[in-house]
Amino acid sequence: MKFNGEINSFIRDFVKDLSENNAAIFAGAGLSKPCGFVNWKELLADIAEELELKIDLEDDLISLAQYHVNKTKGTAKLTRKIVEEFSHQAEPSDNHKILSRLPIRTYWTTNYDTLIEDSLKKAYKVADVKHKLSQLNVTRPKRDAVVYKMHGCVSDAAHAILYKQQYETYYRDHEPFVTALSGDLVSKTFLFIGFSFTDPNLDYVLSRLHTSTIKTHYCFVKREDADPRDDEETQQYKRRKQDFRVEDLRRYGIQPLLVDNYSDITEILEEIERRYLKKTVFISGSAESYGAWGKDEALKFIHNLSSVLVLKDRRIVNGFGWGIGSAVINGALDAIYQHPEKFSEDQLVMRPFPQFASSDQDLKVLWEEYRQRMIGLAGISIFVFGNKLDGEEIVIANGAIREAEISIEQNRIVIPVAATGFAAAEIYKLVKAKPELYDSHKWLLTVIDEIADPELPWTTIVKKISEAIIKLDR
């Protein structure tokens, strides 16, 4: 999909916010609807029928819920509706999965379902869920993300925020939530996803967006569809009204992002993930022998490659391969410590392989899972050397070959430095036989061919790789 200038600008800025751990999500009902959960109109359809009202004619759904509470003198049926509609198991959507893989540490939602925390768990992340006041001053150990469910959770449906009186007293009854949200709105860049102009939560959320500090947030908005049942005048009226509502978002510091289809949102999130991942480079390799390079030259090459990547503001992921890992660490730390005000140790992610099986799990199975997760952290995989000692014989490291296969399976950009020989040379043959892997950046094949030349100085190889990685970012 080709994105317009406004969407491209958003993607670029949001990727930067992700890199700075400064991004947050505010999720509405639309994020959960593709998973089989109801929206507000569907949730209250039976309630409207009991009141002898037509749900299609109702816009103020919060008041509709209040009418039912007034009539029945209680909330038992509303509570039961939440339990019935949101208790069933559902698979997180593609949008949930993408968001959970990104380094987003703050989620706010008005949804009652558990899809956000479920998707985080599947991404091997620990979610600290806050759906009631008593949870706000307790921090879950080793948490990766905080999920603020400001209107409650299906697990405690009796205390969910449902009807108008609860909204009217929210500032007083849930002041700590309001304070926490206000702080996040000042310090983080929010992406509102899953809200529509018929969502009763939207106005109440927007009313809390007035802060003393103006910060740009973003909101996906689907363009008004032409309803064949409407005449031309009615269609124009609906489009004009949407234009006014979209423009009104700017009053709250929200930049509307107009899309034609909901599937466009998934494509935008996928592009955000691709661009973010390209900021992280996985260096794969091991070396019992450095071949014609010799140990000193090989370690200088790896040290400088790692250092240059950090200086280009990239994160490095490495499995601490034998004969390679120390040079990767030294090169990265050399760059970081020379410029501590600009670079951080967070740019170096070391994942040494476990050497002993645990819980009776086969070590090979454990390594496979470990490789999948490690490669999943990066968008670019660089392969150097790749050999090991088998008895008294130097052989190609099959682990490096497997890491190349996983990189291809995960649609990562593979850059083998065939000049270093061994597994890297085999991986070069593998990708050359699959030029379609580089359809989005055909020029990279020329670079890969150039760094396959064993006569090329290692300094030139480092230069060509660093230039290619910068170009991939454009």
C-alpha positions as CSV (number, residue, x, y, z in Angstrom):
1,M,0.0,0.0,0.0
2,K,1.2,3.5,-0.9
3,F,0.7,6.0,1.9
4,N,-0.1,9.7,1.5
5,G,2.2,12.3,3.0
6,E,0.1,12.7,6.1
7,I,0.2,9.0,6.9
8,N,3.9,8.8,6.1
9,S,4.7,11.7,8.4
10,F,2.7,10.0,11.2
11,I,4.5,6.6,10.7
12,R,7.9,8.3,10.8
13,D,7.1,10.3,13.9
14,F,5.5,7.4,15.7
15,V,8.4,5.1,15.0
16,K,10.6,7.7,16.6
17,D,8.3,7.8,19.6
18,L,8.6,4.0,19.8
19,S,12.3,4.2,19.7
20,E,12.3,6.7,22.6
21,N,9.8,4.6,24.6
22,N,7.4,7.4,24.3
23,A,4.3,5.8,22.6
24,A,1.0,4.9,24.1
25,I,-2.3,3.3,22.9
26,F,-5.8,4.3,23.7
27,A,-8.1,1.5,22.5
28,G,-11.9,1.8,21.8
29,A,-14.5,-0.8,21.0
30,G,-13.6,-1.0,17.4
31,L,-10.2,-2.6,18.2
32,S,-12.1,-5.6,19.6
33,K,-15.0,-5.9,17.2
34,P,-13.2,-7.9,14.6
35,C,-12.6,-10.5,17.3
36,G,-16.3,-11.1,17.7
37,F,-17.1,-8.7,20.5
38,V,-20.0,-6.3,20.2
39,N,-20.0,-2.6,19.9
40,W,-22.1,-0.3,22.1
41,K,-25.1,-0.4,19.9
42,E,-25.1,-4.2,19.8
43,L,-24.5,-4.4,23.5
44,L,-27.5,-2.2,24.3
45,A,-29.9,-3.5,21.6
46,D,-31.9,-5.6,24.0
47,I,-31.9,-2.8,26.6
48,A,-33.4,-0.4,24.0
49,E,-36.0,-3.0,23.1
50,E,-37.1,-3.3,26.7
51,L,-37.5,0.4,26.8
52,E,-39.5,0.3,23.6
53,L,-36.9,2.4,21.9
54,K,-35.2,1.8,18.6
55,I,-31.4,1.4,18.9
56,D,-30.8,2.7,15.4
57,L,-32.3,6.0,16.3
58,E,-30.3,6.4,19.5
59,D,-27.0,8.3,19.6
60,D,-26.7,9.0,23.3
61,L,-26.1,5.4,24.4
62,I,-24.8,6.3,27.8
63,S,-28.2,8.0,28.6
64,L,-30.0,5.0,27.2
65,A,-28.2,2.8,29.7
66,Q,-29.2,5.3,32.4
67,Y,-32.8,5.1,31.4
68,H,-32.7,1.3,31.9
69,V,-31.1,1.7,35.3
70,N,-33.8,4.2,36.3
71,K,-36.6,1.9,35.1
72,T,-35.3,-1.3,36.7
73,K,-33.9,0.4,39.8
74,G,-30.7,-1.5,39.4
75,T,-27.8,-2.6,37.2
76,A,-28.1,-6.4,37.3
77,K,-29.1,-6.8,33.7
78,L,-26.4,-4.4,32.4
79,T,-23.8,-6.3,34.4
80,R,-25.1,-9.6,33.1
81,K,-24.9,-8.3,29.5
82,I,-21.2,-7.5,30.0
83,V,-20.5,-10.9,31.4
84,E,-22.4,-12.7,28.6
85,E,-20.9,-10.6,25.8
86,F,-17.3,-10.3,26.9
87,S,-16.5,-13.5,28.8
88,H,-16.1,-15.9,25.8
89,Q,-12.6,-16.7,24.6
90,A,-11.5,-14.8,21.5
91,E,-8.3,-14.7,19.5
92,P,-6.6,-11.3,19.4
93,S,-6.8,-9.5,16.0
94,D,-3.8,-8.8,13.8
95,N,-3.9,-5.3,15.2
96,H,-3.6,-6.6,18.7
97,K,-0.7,-8.8,17.8
98,I,1.2,-6.1,16.1
99,L,0.7,-3.6,18.9
100,S,1.8,-6.3,21.5
101,R,5.1,-6.9,19.6
102,L,6.0,-3.2,19.6
103,P,7.7,-1.6,22.6
104,I,4.6,0.1,23.9
105,R,4.6,0.2,27.7
106,T,1.3,2.1,28.2
107,Y,-2.2,1.1,27.2
108,W,-5.4,2.8,28.1
109,T,-8.8,1.4,27.1
110,T,-12.5,1.7,27.7
111,N,-13.0,-1.9,26.6
112,Y,-14.2,-4.6,29.1
113,D,-12.6,-7.5,27.3
114,T,-9.1,-9.0,28.0
115,L,-7.7,-9.0,24.5
116,I,-4.9,-6.5,25.1
117,E,-3.5,-8.4,28.1
118,D,-4.0,-11.7,26.3
119,S,-2.1,-10.5,23.2
120,L,0.7,-9.2,25.5
121,K,1.0,-12.5,27.2
122,K,1.2,-14.3,23.8
123,A,4.1,-11.9,22.9
124,Y,5.9,-13.1,26.1
125,K,5.2,-9.9,27.9
126,V,4.0,-9.2,31.4
127,A,1.0,-7.0,31.6
128,D,0.2,-5.0,34.8
129,V,-3.6,-4.6,34.5
130,K,-5.3,-1.8,36.4
131,H,-9.1,-1.9,36.3
132,K,-9.9,-0.7,39.8
133,L,-8.5,2.0,42.1
134,S,-6.9,-0.4,44.6
135,Q,-4.6,-1.6,41.8
136,L,-3.1,1.7,41.0
137,N,-0.6,1.9,43.9
138,V,0.6,-1.7,43.4
139,T,3.3,-2.5,40.8
140,R,3.5,-5.9,39.3
141,P,7.1,-7.2,39.3
142,K,9.0,-7.3,35.9
143,R,6.1,-5.8,34.1
144,D,6.5,-4.9,30.4
145,A,3.4,-2.8,30.0
146,V,0.6,-1.2,32.1
147,V,-2.9,-1.7,30.9
148,Y,-5.3,0.9,32.4
149,K,-8.9,-0.3,31.9
150,M,-10.5,2.9,33.1
151,H,-14.1,1.7,32.7
152,G,-13.6,-1.7,34.3
153,C,-13.1,-5.3,33.2
154,V,-15.4,-8.3,32.5
155,S,-13.6,-10.0,35.4
156,D,-15.3,-7.5,37.8
157,A,-18.4,-6.5,35.8
158,A,-20.3,-5.4,38.8
159,H,-18.0,-2.3,39.0
160,A,-17.9,-1.5,35.3
161,I,-18.7,2.1,34.2
162,L,-21.8,1.8,32.1
163,Y,-24.4,4.5,32.5
164,K,-24.6,8.3,32.6
165,Q,-24.5,8.8,36.4
166,Q,-21.3,6.9,36.6
167,Y,-19.7,9.0,33.9
168,E,-20.9,12.2,35.5
169,T,-19.2,11.3,38.8
170,Y,-16.1,9.7,37.3
171,Y,-13.9,12.7,38.0
172,R,-14.7,12.4,41.7
173,D,-15.0,8.6,42.1
174,H,-12.0,7.7,40.0
175,E,-9.8,10.7,40.4
176,P,-6.5,8.7,40.5
177,F,-7.3,7.3,37.0
178,V,-8.0,10.8,35.7
179,T,-4.7,12.0,37.2
180,A,-2.7,9.1,35.7
181,L,-4.3,9.7,32.3
182,S,-3.6,13.4,32.4
183,G,0.1,12.7,33.2
184,D,0.4,10.2,30.3
185,L,-1.2,12.7,27.9
186,V,1.4,15.3,28.7
187,S,4.4,12.9,28.5
188,K,3.5,10.4,25.8
189,T,2.3,10.3,22.2
190,F,-1.1,8.6,22.1
191,L,-2.6,6.7,19.1
192,F,-6.3,6.4,19.5
193,I,-7.5,3.2,17.7
194,G,-11.0,1.7,17.6
195,F,-13.1,4.7,18.2
196,S,-15.9,6.0,16.0
197,F,-18.0,9.1,16.3
198,T,-21.0,6.9,17.5
199,D,-18.9,5.5,20.3
200,P,-20.3,7.0,23.5
201,N,-16.9,6.8,25.2
202,L,-15.3,9.2,22.8
203,D,-16.8,12.4,24.0
204,Y,-16.1,11.5,27.6
205,V,-12.5,10.6,26.8
206,L,-12.0,13.8,24.8
207,S,-13.3,15.9,27.7
208,R,-10.3,14.7,29.7
209,L,-7.8,15.7,27.0
210,H,-7.4,19.3,28.0
211,T,-4.0,19.6,29.5
212,S,-1.7,22.5,30.3
213,T,0.9,21.1,27.8
214,I,-0.1,20.9,24.1
215,K,1.1,17.6,22.6
216,T,0.2,16.0,19.3
217,H,-1.7,12.7,19.5
218,Y,-3.2,10.7,16.6
219,C,-6.5,9.0,15.9
220,F,-7.6,6.7,13.1
221,V,-10.8,7.8,11.5
222,K,-12.6,5.8,8.8
223,R,-14.1,8.0,6.1
224,E,-17.9,8.1,5.9
225,D,-19.2,5.4,3.6
226,A,-22.0,6.2,1.2
227,D,-25.1,4.4,2.3
228,P,-27.1,3.3,-0.8
229,R,-30.3,3.8,1.2
230,D,-29.6,7.6,1.5
231,D,-30.3,10.1,-1.2
232,E,-27.4,12.3,-2.4
233,E,-28.3,15.2,-0.1
234,T,-28.2,12.9,3.0
235,Q,-24.9,11.4,2.0
236,Q,-23.4,14.9,1.5
237,Y,-24.8,15.9,4.9
238,K,-23.1,12.9,6.6
239,R,-19.8,13.6,4.9
240,R,-20.0,17.3,5.9
241,K,-20.8,16.4,9.5
242,Q,-17.8,14.0,9.6
243,D,-15.6,16.8,8.3
244,F,-16.6,19.0,11.1
245,R,-16.1,16.2,13.7
246,V,-12.7,15.4,12.3
247,E,-11.6,19.0,12.4
248,D,-12.9,19.2,16.0
249,L,-10.4,16.6,17.0
250,R,-7.6,19.1,16.4
251,R,-9.0,21.2,19.2
252,Y,-7.8,18.5,21.6
253,G,-4.4,18.2,20.0
254,I,-5.4,15.1,18.1
255,Q,-4.3,14.7,14.5
256,P,-6.9,12.7,12.6
257,L,-5.6,10.0,10.2
258,L,-8.3,9.3,7.6
259,V,-8.5,5.8,6.1
260,D,-10.8,4.3,3.5
261,N,-11.1,0.9,5.0
262,Y,-10.4,-0.7,8.4
263,S,-7.9,-3.0,6.7
264,D,-5.8,0.2,6.0
265,I,-5.2,0.5,9.7
266,T,-3.6,-3.0,9.8
267,E,-1.3,-2.1,6.8
268,I,-0.3,1.1,8.6
269,L,0.5,-0.7,11.8
270,E,2.5,-3.4,9.8
271,E,4.5,-0.6,8.2
272,I,5.2,0.9,11.6
273,E,6.5,-2.4,12.8
274,R,8.6,-2.9,9.7
275,R,10.2,0.5,10.1
276,Y,10.7,0.1,13.8
277,L,12.3,-3.3,13.4
278,K,14.8,-2.0,10.9
279,K,16.2,0.0,13.7
280,T,17.4,-3.2,15.2
281,V,20.1,-5.5,13.7
282,F,20.6,-9.1,14.6
283,I,24.2,-10.2,14.1
284,S,24.6,-14.0,13.7
285,G,27.8,-15.9,13.7
286,S,30.3,-18.2,15.4
287,A,33.9,-18.9,14.7
288,E,36.2,-21.6,15.8
289,S,38.2,-20.7,12.8
290,Y,38.4,-17.3,11.0
291,G,39.7,-18.8,7.8
292,A,41.9,-16.6,5.6
293,W,40.9,-13.6,7.6
294,G,43.0,-14.5,10.7
295,K,41.7,-13.9,14.2
296,D,43.0,-10.3,14.6
297,E,41.5,-9.0,11.3
298,A,38.2,-10.8,11.9
299,L,37.7,-9.4,15.4
300,K,38.6,-5.9,14.2
301,F,35.9,-6.3,11.5
302,I,33.2,-7.4,13.9
303,H,34.2,-4.8,16.5
304,N,34.0,-2.0,14.0
305,L,30.8,-3.3,12.4
306,S,29.1,-3.4,15.8
307,S,30.5,0.1,16.8
308,V,29.3,1.7,13.5
309,L,25.8,0.2,13.9
310,V,25.5,1.8,17.3
311,L,26.8,5.1,15.9
312,K,24.1,4.9,13.3
313,D,21.6,4.8,16.1
314,R,20.8,1.1,15.7
315,R,20.1,-1.5,18.4
316,I,22.1,-4.8,18.2
317,V,20.8,-8.2,19.1
318,N,23.3,-11.0,19.4
319,G,23.3,-14.6,20.7
320,F,26.9,-14.4,22.0
321,G,28.2,-16.8,19.4
322,W,31.5,-18.5,20.1
323,G,34.4,-16.4,18.9
324,I,32.1,-13.6,17.8
325,G,30.0,-12.4,20.8
326,S,32.8,-10.6,22.7
327,A,33.8,-8.5,19.7
328,V,30.2,-7.5,19.2
329,I,29.9,-6.4,22.8
330,N,33.2,-4.6,22.8
331,G,32.4,-2.7,19.6
332,A,29.0,-1.6,20.8
333,L,30.1,-0.6,24.2
334,D,33.1,1.3,22.7
335,A,30.6,3.5,20.7
336,I,28.2,3.9,23.7
337,Y,30.8,4.9,26.2
338,Q,32.4,7.4,23.9
339,H,29.0,9.1,23.5
340,P,27.1,8.4,26.7
341,E,24.9,11.5,26.3
342,K,23.6,10.2,22.9
343,F,23.7,6.4,23.1
344,S,22.6,3.9,25.7
345,E,23.4,0.3,26.8
346,D,19.8,-0.5,25.9
347,Q,21.1,-0.5,22.3
348,L,22.9,-3.8,23.0
349,V,20.7,-6.9,23.6
350,M,22.7,-10.0,24.4
351,R,20.9,-13.3,24.4
352,P,23.4,-16.1,25.3
353,F,22.0,-19.5,24.4
354,P,21.0,-21.8,27.3
355,Q,23.4,-24.7,27.6
356,F,21.2,-27.0,29.7
357,A,17.6,-28.1,29.3
358,S,15.1,-27.1,32.0
359,S,11.8,-28.7,33.0
360,D,12.6,-31.8,30.9
361,Q,12.4,-29.7,27.7
362,D,14.6,-30.9,24.9
363,L,17.5,-28.5,24.4
364,K,17.0,-28.4,20.6
365,V,13.4,-27.4,21.1
366,L,14.5,-24.7,23.6
367,W,17.0,-23.3,21.1
368,E,14.5,-23.2,18.3
369,E,12.1,-21.1,20.5
370,Y,15.0,-19.0,21.6
371,R,16.0,-18.3,18.0
372,Q,12.5,-17.4,17.0
373,R,12.1,-14.9,19.8
374,M,15.6,-13.4,19.4
375,I,15.2,-12.9,15.6
376,G,11.8,-11.5,16.1
377,L,13.3,-8.5,17.9
378,A,15.2,-7.3,14.7
379,G,14.3,-6.3,11.2
380,I,17.7,-7.0,9.7
381,S,19.9,-10.1,10.1
382,I,23.6,-10.0,9.3
383,F,25.5,-13.2,9.0
384,V,29.3,-13.5,9.5
385,F,31.5,-16.6,9.5
386,G,29.5,-19.4,11.1
387,N,31.5,-22.5,11.9
388,K,32.1,-24.8,14.9
389,L,34.3,-27.6,16.0
390,D,32.9,-31.1,15.5
391,G,35.4,-33.5,17.1
392,E,38.6,-32.4,15.4
393,E,36.9,-31.0,12.3
394,I,35.8,-27.5,11.5
395,V,32.3,-27.6,10.1
396,I,29.6,-25.1,9.1
397,A,27.4,-24.1,12.0
398,N,24.0,-25.4,11.3
399,G,22.6,-23.0,13.9
400,A,23.5,-20.1,11.7
401,I,21.8,-21.7,8.7
402,R,18.7,-22.2,10.8
403,E,18.8,-18.5,11.9
404,A,18.9,-17.5,8.3
405,E,15.9,-19.7,7.6
406,I,14.0,-18.2,10.5
407,S,14.9,-14.7,9.3
408,I,13.4,-15.5,5.9
409,E,10.3,-17.0,7.4
410,Q,9.8,-13.9,9.5
411,N,10.3,-11.6,6.5
412,R,13.5,-10.1,7.9
413,I,16.1,-8.5,5.6
414,V,19.0,-11.0,5.3
415,I,22.5,-9.7,4.7
416,P,25.1,-12.5,4.5
417,V,28.8,-11.4,4.5
418,A,29.9,-14.2,2.2
419,A,33.5,-12.8,2.2
420,T,33.8,-14.3,5.7
421,G,33.1,-17.8,4.3
422,F,31.6,-20.8,6.1
423,A,27.8,-20.5,6.9
424,A,27.7,-16.9,5.7
425,A,28.8,-18.1,2.2
426,E,26.1,-20.9,2.2
427,I,23.5,-18.3,3.2
428,Y,24.6,-16.1,0.4
429,K,23.9,-19.0,-2.1
430,L,20.5,-19.5,-0.4
431,V,19.4,-15.9,-0.8
432,K,20.8,-15.6,-4.3
433,A,18.5,-18.4,-5.3
434,K,15.6,-16.4,-4.0
435,P,15.9,-12.9,-5.4
436,E,12.2,-12.3,-4.7
437,L,13.2,-11.9,-1.1
438,Y,14.6,-8.5,-2.1
439,D,11.7,-7.3,-4.3
440,S,11.2,-4.2,-2.1
441,H,14.9,-3.3,-2.2
442,K,16.5,-4.9,-5.3
443,W,19.5,-2.6,-5.0
444,L,20.5,-4.6,-1.9
445,L,21.4,-7.6,-4.0
446,T,24.2,-5.6,-5.6
447,V,25.6,-4.8,-2.1
448,I,25.4,-8.4,-1.0
449,D,27.3,-9.4,-4.2
450,E,30.0,-6.8,-3.4
451,I,30.5,-7.9,0.2
452,A,30.9,-11.5,-1.1
453,D,34.3,-10.6,-2.5
454,P,37.1,-12.1,-0.2
455,E,39.6,-9.5,-1.6
456,L,37.5,-6.6,-0.3
457,P,39.1,-4.8,2.7
458,W,37.0,-5.3,5.9
459,T,36.8,-1.5,6.3
460,T,35.1,-1.3,2.9
461,I,32.7,-4.1,3.9
462,V,31.7,-2.2,7.1
463,K,31.2,1.0,5.1
464,K,29.0,-0.8,2.5
465,I,26.9,-2.5,5.2
466,S,26.3,0.7,7.2
467,E,25.4,2.7,4.1
468,A,22.9,-0.1,3.1
469,I,21.3,-0.1,6.5
470,I,20.8,3.7,6.4
471,K,19.3,3.4,2.9
472,L,16.9,0.7,4.1
473,D,15.6,3.2,6.5
474,R,14.3,5.6,3.8
